[in-house]
Amino acid sequence: GLARWGAPLCAGVVGGHLRHTAALGRTEITRAMRDGFPILLAAVLPAVVLLLGRADVLAHRLALWASVAVGVIQLAGVGAFVGLVVSHHGDGAWRFAGMTAMLGVTVVAVKVVLGH
């Protein structure tokens, strides 16, 4: 999560520096950090669920699958939000959310199959 947040932040700051040919100020850097903050937050809930498994509050396998479920739910939520912003119709937003979640599940399934 932290590396995934830091890489676009660094790229944005360097790109801004190249575009404006001057060092970016605190305001621009703060805006870039704030814009990328959802990327950092996306890793928190699944990590908390995995931590519960590590602390033996949840069974290890349950914690693993629960963290995947939390990630898929977050992905569907982001899809619903983007769908609402883009389409302005609830029907299109939920279709977009469903497709986003299905794409996320497909990516996870392919990674699991290729990784084992």
Residue pairs with C-beta under 8 A, 6 or more apart in sequence:
1 39
1 40
1 42
1 43
1 44
1 47
2 40
2 43
4 39
4 40
4 43
5 36
5 37
5 39
5 40
8 36
8 39
9 32
9 33
9 36
12 32
12 35
12 36
13 24
13 28
13 29
13 32
16 24
16 28
16 32
17 23
17 24
38 78
42 71
42 74
45 67
45 70
45 71
45 74
46 67
46 68
46 70
46 71
46 74
47 67
49 58
49 63
49 66
49 67
49 70
50 63
50 64
50 67
52 58
52 63
53 59
53 60
53 62
53 63
53 64
53 66
53 67
54 63
58 66
68 108
71 104
71 108
72 101
72 104
72 105
72 108
75 100
75 101
75 104
76 97
76 98
76 100
76 101
76 104
77 97
78 100
79 96
79 97
79 98
79 99
79 100
79 101
80 93
80 94
80 96
80 97
82 96
82 100
83 92
83 93
83 94
83 95
83 96
83 97
84 90
84 93
86 92
86 93
86 96
87 93
87 96
